[in-house]
Amino acid sequence: MGRYIARRLLLFIPLALGITILVFALLRFAPGDPIVSMLGIDYSPEQAAFLRHQLGLDRPVIVQYALWLGRVLRGDLGRAIWNRQPVHRLIVQRLPTTILLALGAMSIGIFISFPVGVLSAVRKDTIVDHVSRVLAILGASMPVFWFGLLLIVIFAAWLNILPAGGSLQSEGLKALILPCIALGTSFAALVTRMVRSSMVEVLTQDYIRTARAKGLSERLVNYRHALKNALMPVVTVIGLQLGSLLGGAVLTETVFGLPGLGRLLIEAVNRRDYPIVQGCVLFISFFFLMTNLVVDVLYAFIDPRIRYEE
């Protein structure tokens, strides 16, 4: 397994390099000019040229990319164009809110999806199964920003029992309740469908009929034998969705006004602040790749029959 993990880590190099090239190129050729955003509409060509030279934006694109990549390899993500603060410091400041949001949404999704998915599979083609499948489709179809606005209207505007957003410093953990529900609902819908389909397939296997023939209780058969063997595709989906939750946090944090990594990314895109955008995307991509590696390693612990080829 050590050799397998080492090979996967080596694959990170071309993947990460490709991501950096793609992001750098898209940002440089996107419409808009960060110099104009910083100076405003009333600026002279001399001021723009001086600031462009000071920030290194007058150099060839290849040179800019090489210099930026060299700094990244040394652990330096550069400084923000807008306020000249180190990018890594801005990411560290915003990261706790995004992590709490992603973990809260994932916890809500798992808490809902596993019982509902197992119940739907055990009672296949009954009214319980039909209702859960309809709710799962609705949950997966609702845009996160629309559902978030709906939660704000109901629980913040009408009932006035939860804040519509804000920072953790001002509202505490209550500020995360509605965002976690909004983000966790779509997560729960996808995992519920995966749990149900995987359980339905496992429940038809011979060893399940053998376990029932031995007189084991239905609860023991469903949760100890069937669910354990149905976890492989579910773990894959959860691992991939955990990385996607950071992407979903962009819209969620914007709707609820949370000062997280996603909102920082949106602000940087609007200002054409290349270093911040590149740093945020690089961090999210690295997190996504690490999540995939952890999922692959977990396979061997979930199913001991799996062996990694040398």
C-alpha positions as CSV (number, residue, x, y, z in Angstrom):
1,M,0.0,0.0,0.0
2,G,2.9,2.3,0.7
3,R,4.1,2.0,-2.9
4,Y,0.6,2.6,-4.2
5,I,0.2,5.8,-2.1
6,A,3.7,6.9,-3.4
7,R,2.6,6.4,-7.0
8,R,-0.6,8.3,-6.4
9,L,1.3,11.2,-4.8
10,L,3.6,11.3,-7.9
11,L,0.5,11.6,-10.1
12,F,-0.3,14.8,-8.2
13,I,2.6,16.5,-9.9
14,P,1.3,16.5,-13.5
15,L,-2.3,17.0,-12.3
16,A,-1.4,20.0,-10.2
17,L,0.8,21.4,-12.9
18,G,-2.0,21.1,-15.4
19,I,-4.4,22.8,-13.0
20,T,-2.0,25.7,-12.4
21,I,-1.5,26.3,-16.2
22,L,-5.3,26.2,-16.9
23,V,-6.2,28.6,-14.1
24,F,-3.4,31.0,-14.8
25,A,-4.3,31.1,-18.5
26,L,-8.0,31.5,-18.0
27,L,-7.5,34.4,-15.5
28,R,-5.0,36.2,-17.7
29,F,-7.1,36.0,-20.8
30,A,-10.4,36.8,-19.0
31,P,-12.0,40.2,-19.7
32,G,-11.2,43.0,-17.3
33,D,-8.1,44.7,-15.9
34,P,-7.1,44.6,-12.2
35,I,-5.2,47.9,-12.6
36,V,-8.5,49.7,-13.6
37,S,-10.2,48.1,-10.6
38,M,-7.6,49.4,-8.3
39,L,-7.2,52.9,-9.7
40,G,-10.8,53.5,-10.6
41,I,-12.0,55.3,-13.7
42,D,-10.1,58.5,-13.0
43,Y,-6.5,57.4,-13.7
44,S,-3.7,58.5,-15.9
45,P,-1.8,56.2,-18.3
46,E,1.4,56.9,-16.3
47,Q,-0.2,55.7,-13.1
48,A,-1.5,52.6,-14.8
49,A,1.9,51.8,-16.4
50,F,3.8,52.4,-13.1
51,L,1.4,50.1,-11.1
52,R,1.5,47.5,-13.8
53,H,5.3,47.4,-13.7
54,Q,5.3,47.4,-10.0
55,L,3.1,44.3,-9.9
56,G,4.9,42.6,-12.7
57,L,1.9,42.5,-15.0
58,D,3.8,44.1,-17.9
59,R,6.0,41.0,-18.3
60,P,5.3,38.2,-20.8
61,V,2.6,35.8,-19.6
62,I,5.1,32.9,-19.6
63,V,7.5,34.8,-17.4
64,Q,4.7,35.7,-15.0
65,Y,3.6,32.1,-14.8
66,A,7.2,30.9,-14.2
67,L,7.8,33.4,-11.4
68,W,4.4,32.6,-9.8
69,L,5.0,28.8,-10.0
70,G,8.5,29.3,-8.5
71,R,7.1,31.2,-5.5
72,V,4.3,28.5,-5.0
73,L,6.9,25.8,-4.9
74,R,8.6,27.7,-2.1
75,G,5.3,28.0,-0.2
76,D,4.7,31.6,-1.2
77,L,1.3,32.2,-2.9
78,G,2.1,35.9,-3.5
79,R,0.3,39.0,-2.3
80,A,-3.2,40.2,-3.1
81,I,-3.3,42.9,-5.7
82,W,-6.1,44.7,-3.9
83,N,-4.7,45.1,-0.4
84,R,-1.2,43.7,-0.7
85,Q,-1.7,41.1,2.1
86,P,-0.2,37.6,1.8
87,V,-2.6,35.3,0.0
88,H,-1.9,32.4,2.4
89,R,-2.8,34.6,5.3
90,L,-6.1,35.5,3.7
91,I,-6.8,31.8,3.0
92,V,-6.0,30.8,6.6
93,Q,-8.3,33.5,8.0
94,R,-11.3,32.4,5.9
95,L,-10.6,28.6,5.9
96,P,-12.2,27.8,9.4
97,T,-15.6,29.0,8.3
98,T,-15.6,27.0,5.1
99,I,-14.3,23.9,6.9
100,L,-17.1,24.1,9.5
101,L,-19.7,24.7,6.8
102,A,-18.5,21.7,4.7
103,L,-18.3,19.4,7.8
104,G,-21.7,20.5,9.0
105,A,-23.3,20.0,5.6
106,M,-21.7,16.6,5.3
107,S,-22.8,15.5,8.8
108,I,-26.4,16.6,8.0
109,G,-26.3,14.8,4.7
110,I,-25.0,11.5,6.2
111,F,-27.4,11.7,9.1
112,I,-30.3,11.9,6.7
113,S,-29.2,9.8,3.8
114,F,-28.1,6.6,5.4
115,P,-31.4,5.8,7.4
116,V,-33.6,7.0,4.5
117,G,-31.6,5.1,1.9
118,V,-31.5,1.9,3.8
119,L,-35.2,2.1,4.6
120,S,-36.0,2.8,1.0
121,A,-34.1,-0.2,-0.2
122,V,-35.5,-2.5,2.5
123,R,-39.1,-1.4,1.6
124,K,-38.5,-1.3,-2.1
125,D,-41.5,-0.4,-4.3
126,T,-43.6,0.6,-1.3
127,I,-45.0,4.0,-0.5
128,V,-42.0,4.7,1.7
129,D,-39.7,4.0,-1.2
130,H,-41.6,6.2,-3.6
131,V,-41.8,9.1,-1.2
132,S,-38.1,9.0,-0.4
133,R,-37.1,8.8,-4.1
134,V,-39.3,11.8,-5.0
135,L,-37.8,13.8,-2.1
136,A,-34.3,12.7,-3.2
137,I,-34.9,13.9,-6.7
138,L,-36.3,17.2,-5.4
139,G,-33.3,17.7,-3.1
140,A,-30.9,17.1,-6.0
141,S,-32.8,19.4,-8.4
142,M,-33.1,22.4,-6.1
143,P,-30.2,24.9,-6.7
144,V,-28.4,25.6,-3.4
145,F,-28.7,29.4,-3.7
146,W,-32.5,29.1,-4.3
147,F,-33.0,26.8,-1.3
148,G,-30.8,29.0,0.8
149,L,-32.9,32.1,0.0
150,L,-36.1,30.1,0.8
151,L,-34.6,29.1,4.2
152,I,-33.8,32.8,4.9
153,V,-37.3,33.9,4.1
154,I,-38.9,31.2,6.3
155,F,-36.6,31.0,9.3
156,A,-35.0,34.5,9.4
157,A,-37.7,36.8,7.9
158,W,-41.0,35.1,8.9
159,L,-40.2,33.1,12.0
160,N,-37.2,35.2,13.1
161,I,-35.6,32.3,15.0
162,L,-32.3,32.0,13.1
163,P,-29.9,34.6,11.6
164,A,-29.9,35.1,7.9
165,G,-26.1,35.0,7.9
166,G,-23.2,36.8,9.2
167,S,-19.8,35.9,10.7
168,L,-19.1,33.4,13.5
169,Q,-17.8,36.2,15.6
170,S,-21.1,38.1,15.6
171,E,-23.6,35.3,15.4
172,G,-21.8,32.3,16.7
173,L,-22.5,28.8,15.4
174,K,-26.1,29.8,14.7
175,A,-24.8,31.5,11.6
176,L,-24.0,28.1,10.1
177,I,-27.3,26.4,10.7
178,L,-29.2,27.6,7.7
179,P,-26.1,27.4,5.3
180,C,-25.4,23.8,6.5
181,I,-29.0,22.8,5.8
182,A,-29.0,24.4,2.4
183,L,-25.7,22.8,1.4
184,G,-26.3,19.5,3.1
185,T,-29.7,18.9,1.4
186,S,-28.3,18.4,-2.0
187,F,-25.5,16.3,-0.5
188,A,-28.1,14.1,1.3
189,A,-30.2,13.7,-1.8
190,L,-27.3,12.3,-3.9
191,V,-26.0,10.0,-1.1
192,T,-29.5,8.7,-0.4
193,R,-30.0,7.6,-4.0
194,M,-26.6,5.9,-3.9
195,V,-27.2,4.1,-0.6
196,R,-30.6,2.9,-1.9
197,S,-29.3,1.6,-5.2
198,S,-26.3,-0.1,-3.6
199,M,-28.4,-1.7,-0.9
200,V,-31.0,-3.0,-3.4
201,E,-28.2,-4.7,-5.3
202,V,-26.6,-6.2,-2.2
203,L,-29.9,-7.5,-0.8
204,T,-30.3,-9.8,-3.8
205,Q,-27.0,-11.6,-3.2
206,D,-26.9,-15.2,-2.1
207,Y,-25.1,-14.6,1.2
208,I,-28.0,-12.3,2.3
209,R,-30.5,-15.1,1.7
210,T,-28.1,-17.5,3.6
211,A,-28.0,-15.1,6.5
212,R,-31.8,-14.9,6.6
213,A,-32.0,-18.7,6.3
214,K,-29.8,-19.0,9.4
215,G,-32.5,-17.2,11.4
216,L,-30.7,-13.8,11.8
217,S,-32.9,-10.9,12.6
218,E,-33.8,-8.6,9.7
219,R,-32.1,-5.6,11.4
220,L,-28.8,-7.6,11.8
221,V,-29.0,-8.7,8.1
222,N,-29.6,-5.2,6.8
223,Y,-27.1,-3.2,8.9
224,R,-24.3,-5.7,9.6
225,H,-24.2,-7.7,6.4
226,A,-25.9,-5.7,3.7
227,L,-25.0,-2.1,4.5
228,K,-21.3,-3.0,5.2
229,N,-21.0,-4.5,1.7
230,A,-22.9,-1.7,0.1
231,L,-20.5,1.0,1.4
232,M,-18.0,0.9,-1.5
233,P,-19.8,3.1,-4.0
234,V,-21.2,5.2,-1.2
235,V,-17.8,6.0,0.2
236,T,-16.7,7.0,-3.3
237,V,-19.6,9.4,-3.7
238,I,-19.1,10.9,-0.2
239,G,-15.4,11.4,-0.8
240,L,-16.0,13.1,-4.2
241,Q,-18.8,15.2,-2.7
242,L,-16.6,16.3,0.2
243,G,-14.3,18.0,-2.3
244,S,-17.3,19.4,-4.2
245,L,-18.7,20.9,-0.9
246,L,-15.9,23.4,-1.0
247,G,-17.1,24.4,-4.5
248,G,-20.7,24.5,-3.3
249,A,-19.6,26.7,-0.5
250,V,-18.9,29.5,-3.0
251,L,-22.6,30.0,-3.7
252,T,-23.7,29.2,-0.1
253,E,-21.3,31.7,1.5
254,T,-22.3,34.4,-1.0
255,V,-26.1,33.9,-0.3
256,F,-25.6,33.9,3.5
257,G,-22.9,36.4,3.7
258,L,-20.4,34.1,5.4
259,P,-16.8,35.3,5.4
260,G,-15.4,32.0,4.1
261,L,-13.0,30.8,1.4
262,G,-15.8,30.7,-1.2
263,R,-16.8,34.3,-0.7
264,L,-13.1,35.3,-0.8
265,L,-12.8,33.6,-4.2
266,I,-15.9,35.5,-5.5
267,E,-14.6,38.8,-4.3
268,A,-11.2,38.1,-5.9
269,V,-12.8,37.2,-9.2
270,N,-14.8,40.4,-9.2
271,R,-11.7,42.4,-8.6
272,R,-9.6,40.4,-11.0
273,D,-7.2,39.7,-8.1
274,Y,-5.1,37.0,-9.8
275,P,-3.0,35.9,-6.8
276,I,-6.0,35.3,-4.6
277,V,-8.0,33.4,-7.2
278,Q,-5.0,31.3,-8.1
279,G,-4.3,30.5,-4.4
280,C,-7.9,29.6,-3.6
281,V,-8.3,27.4,-6.7
282,L,-4.9,25.7,-6.0
283,F,-5.9,25.0,-2.4
284,I,-9.4,23.6,-3.4
285,S,-7.8,21.4,-6.1
286,F,-5.2,20.0,-3.8
287,F,-7.9,19.2,-1.2
288,F,-9.9,17.5,-3.9
289,L,-6.9,15.4,-5.0
290,M,-6.1,14.4,-1.4
291,T,-9.7,13.4,-0.8
292,N,-9.6,11.0,-3.8
293,L,-6.4,9.5,-2.4
294,V,-8.0,9.0,1.1
295,V,-11.0,7.3,-0.5
296,D,-8.8,4.9,-2.5
297,V,-7.0,3.9,0.7
298,L,-10.2,3.5,2.6
299,Y,-11.3,0.8,0.1
300,A,-8.8,-1.7,1.6
301,F,-10.2,-1.1,5.1
302,I,-13.8,-1.4,4.0
303,D,-13.3,-4.5,1.9
304,P,-10.2,-6.6,2.8
305,R,-10.5,-8.5,-0.4
306,I,-9.1,-5.5,-2.3
307,R,-5.4,-5.7,-3.0
308,Y,-3.4,-3.0,-4.7
309,E,-1.4,-4.1,-7.7
310,E,2.3,-3.6,-7.7
